[in-house]
Amino acid sequence: METKNVMIVGVGGQGSLLASKLLGFLLTEEGYDVKVSEVHGMSQRGGSVVTYVRFGDKVYSPVVAAGEADFIVSFEKIEAARYANCLKDGGKIVVNIQQIDPMPVITGAAEYPENVLEELKAKGVFVDEIDALSLATEAGSAKAVNIVLMGRLAKYFDIDKEKWIAAIEKLVKPQFVEINKKAFELGYSM
Amino acid sequence: MKKMMLGNEAAARGLYEAGVRVVSSYPGTPSTEITEYAAKYDEMYCEWAPNEKVATEVAFGASLRGARSACAMKHVGLNVAADPLFTLSYTGVNGGMVLFVADDPAMHSSQNEQDSRHYAIAAKVPMLEPADSVEAKDFVKEAYEISEKFDTPVIVRMCTRIAHCQNAVELEDRKEIPVPEYVKQPQKYIMAPANAIKRHPFVEERTRKLVEFGETSPLNRVEKGTSNEKGIICSGTCYQYVKEVFGDKVSVLKLGLVNPLPEKLIRDFAASVDKVYVIEELDGIIEQHLNKLGVPCIGKELFPPIGEFNQATIRAAFGIEQPKSVAADTPIPVRPPVMCAGCPHRGLFYTLAKNKITALGDIGCYTLGSAAPLFALDSTLCMGASVSGLHGFNKVGGADSEKKTVCVIGDSTFMHSGMTGLVDIAYNGSNSTVIIVDNSITGMTGHQQNPTTGYNIKGDPAAAVNLEELCHAIGIKRVRVVDPYNLKQCEDAIKEELAAEEPSVIISRRPCMLLKYVKPKPALKINPDKCVGCKMCMKLGCPAISIKDKKAVIDATQCVGCAVCEQLCKTNAIEA
């Protein structure tokens, strides 16, 4: 199988590392060769963060370059657009429509590009918008945005829903399993 | 059993399986997790040392006493540890010793892009470079074999894309290695001139033997391609990018032992292909080696010494078509890292900026005080440099400079190498004002304990350095503590200490609000009837505050109720 590429992007502190861990674990269980690449440190402090998940028969590079991503899962609206050039022709963007102003917007040095997803759609990019923050809150914790988005991504994957749930049970702390299972269901069924 | 592991976690597993007993390190991205994961194994004694030099010397002591030992650091940490390393090369080891160094091409979390391979060459010690997590574990175990067989410390070079990439690793059992009786060997371990002069020929002979070892070691391997047109020499990450682009279409010489480099192996490989390419991130070290051997190759002319590569870099260099991609035309505003909402550093930096104070900065979260809108810092060089730099700055600037210049350094960085600068200030009678921003943790690298926090790497209670007493003992009479959430207290202290005719230390103390034991207060709210949209609160650069429809709004999911903004609001529009 040709290597598939998923990028998980967002703002430092949004919980994208758990999402990539979940995906990496699940795909390994499915028998794929998997690489998950992340950057720690400076970028955790509210900066733009990106994690790469690659899987297939044999994965070499730990990173995804321009035009290679099958999926971009974005935890924030404009972060999806920031990395849109990484999307492959026919690739899909799953995006949480939450808006988190970056510092240049907060200080008034730049404007938040409200309509950038519309622009991408007009260029023929597949964009699946989801209000993951509301769904996560409904599930019981605003922090479950990551699992709502994984639920949404699961719709596009040829892996049984039960296996995703099993991975959540395995990786999430026992006291948060129920919330996260609910979050997954909400993302999946929306 | 197979497990998905970060390169750093796999390296730690390698330490465990290799029977290592002692690991001492100072945190630094992207090396930190090696020691954090090592500390999860009770069979190994692990610790955070105050700096990399100490860590390396602890590992030396453990090796001298006969146990396998390790230390880990980021690339710039090796600058600090270079002193013991260069002479450790002469003494060699008793128990095997490995020094991890993690390079950071593209500077994801670093102040420079130095290539650590130069240290292996300069110190004349072998260096291994794994290309994924599987190799990270295997190479660590091999490194101990080399260390003991050739009587040398061994450097294992990681880099961001190996250290922070996970792939599946097969777990094996730990091999316990008994610690032998201690035998005194002064000729080997007392590096006074009479002994050292005899060890240098040993070092040169060892390098010769290591070159020979590298000719046939499986650490270096040739992967024959389906075509002989191109032969690519590479190591680490670059190997992965080359395989990603070419698969088995080209011949590859993958180097795992990157110092010393083999000679015959490279000549034979070059003879087997039409054209040799050397692909290496950062400096052209392998390329220079080929130049020395007289083997024609193409290297840095196609692959620049700046930043990190990926598969697109390789495609571009060889004129291979890139995949199609689309991008938004609308510019996307940058999203730089920022001080968190409720960060205790913010109030202090606001006070410095407001009073137009020159501030020499240091390495840590507080380096972010240099960013918009505070722009509160004037320099950031290396660990500890703010304190000693301030002394030099004031020696030139004189009384004028002493009245409006400070340095800002974190608690962990002060313990690392700031306190020696303070000794210089006290000893040489510098009228300087040093601010220690004590957030009770090593923040930027992800919350590691340090000698001031009262806890060790395992989270168990430990002796804590009392910063006030330490500064007094160094010879500073004026030492005072302020709460950075209290702007007036900060401003008064800074003005008074700058005015004082002797050196002083201000400790700006409040724990990082991301620490688990710090309980946030309820979020504050803006009363829109009172807010006049003056944007005073925006001067703090707090990510929880923004302007909507000409009024300030506070993001309740981010605000921790630190109330620094409340102290700035002239219309009392910020309410609990």
Interface residues (C-beta under 8 A of the other chain):
Chain A: V11 G12 G13 K21 G24 F25 T28 D33 V34 K35 V36 S37 E38 V39 H40 G41 M42 S43 Q44 R45 G46 G47 S48 V59 Y60 S61 P62 V63 A65 A66 G67 E68 I78 E79 A81 R82 A84 N85 C86 L87 K88 D89 D101 P102 M103 P104 V105 I106 T107 G108 A109 A110 E111 Y112 P113 N115 V116 E119 L120 K123 G124 V125 A142
Chain B: K2 M4 T29 P30 T32 E33 H108 S109 D132 T160 R161 I162 H164 C165 Q166 N167 A168 T237 Q240 Y241 K243 E244 N310 Q311 A312 Q322 P323 K324 S325 V326 A327 A328 D329 T330 P331 I332 P333 V334 R335 P336 P337 V338 M339 C340 C365 L368 A371 A372 P373 M444 T445 G446 M538 G541 P543 I545 S546 I547 T557
